[in-house]
């Protein structure tokens, strides 16, 4: 397939027929248990998942969002370009990257459940999609499950980050509101930090020491008076330079920006959880990409992630994986 990996994964979900809204989840599990008994097998949650479908749009969108995040991770960390090349160790590495970043047990269970269900979707795909049996993820999930169940923090909280943040930002439209949204998603800025930016805070293009890519350097006055230098993609930096040199500040109207973000969420089917959700997405993306480079230890990734969003305690990182 010539399509990008994310597009291939979305095609697998669509072609699998695994979404069966209106079907009884209870009856599906009953039938699955009976089938496993006939085969002389125990009905573990993993085996039941393999034999049942997804019965709600919300769960389907949640699982598909995790699989898209997984695609980005495997492309960056392993250079994977085809669904057929996905392996169990890719799934294990994805979950481990979240684990070392401090993700909660609930978050890790959701991510594992999503990839397990994607595994089922792979098995249900039509033969014309040429998905080999080797493209299975469950063994990798099984390899790390006991570890995160034993060591990951347990937080009974709802997810804050968006599942498709880029779609939300694109739906905000052009102009200053989209610039603000991109600064939050791709730079991890607080609203107050964006409001305080001035032309004197622009420090030019430099090499980001973590990603190894050319990035814009921006001086930030953060919460509690703490100052830091943040890196943003070069094209985003160019837009920021144009806005600040033209107007002198980012005068976007906080209320109008939040309304634009709410409208964007509604248009793409996201649940609006506040503008801070984009900072959650930034941290999650940064941690996974930084871990994938292999340049930093797990502890260094945690420390760098917190510094980039203006926090000073590594323990706060887990709140960004809700």
SULBELDA-V332298 format. One record per backbone hydrogen bond with DSSP energy under -1.0 kcal/mol. CO is the residue of the C=O (numbers start at 0). NH is the residue of the N-H. Records with the same first field share a line. If there is no record, write none. Layout:
CO=NH, NH
This chain:
3=7
4=8
5=9
6=10
7=11
8=12
9=13
10=14
11=15
17=53
19=22
23=27
24=28
25=29
26=30
27=31
28=32
29=33
30=34
31=35
32=36
33=37
34=38
35=40
36=39
41=43
43=47
44=48
45=49
53=19
55=59
56=60
57=61
58=62
59=63
60=64
61=65
62=66
63=67
64=68
65=69
66=70
67=71
68=72
69=73
70=74
71=75
72=76
73=77, 79
81=84
82=85
86=89, 90
87=91
88=92
89=93
90=94
91=95
92=96
93=97
94=98
95=99
97=102
98=101
103=107
104=108
105=109
106=110
107=111
108=112
109=113
110=114
111=115
112=116
113=117
114=118
115=119
116=120
117=121
118=122
119=123
121=124
125=128
126=129
131=134
133=135
136=139, 140
137=141
138=142
140=144
143=147
144=148
145=149
146=150
147=151
152=104
154=156
163=167
164=168
165=169
166=170
169=172
174=178
175=179
176=180
177=181
178=182
179=183
180=184
181=185
182=188
183=187
189=193
190=194
191=195
193=196
197=200
198=201
200=218
203=216
205=214
207=211
212=207
214=205
215=231
216=202
217=229
219=227
221=224
222=225
225=221
227=219
229=217
231=215
232=236
233=237
234=238
235=239
236=240
237=241
238=242
239=243
240=244
241=245
242=246
243=247
249=251
252=256
253=257
254=258
255=259
256=260
257=261
258=262
259=263
260=264
261=265
262=266
263=267
264=269
273=276
274=277
275=279
276=280
277=281
278=282
279=283
280=284
281=285
282=286
283=287
284=288
285=289
286=290
287=291
288=292
296=300
297=301
298=302
299=303
300=304
301=305
302=306
303=307
305=310
306=309
312=315
313=316
315=318
316=319
317=320
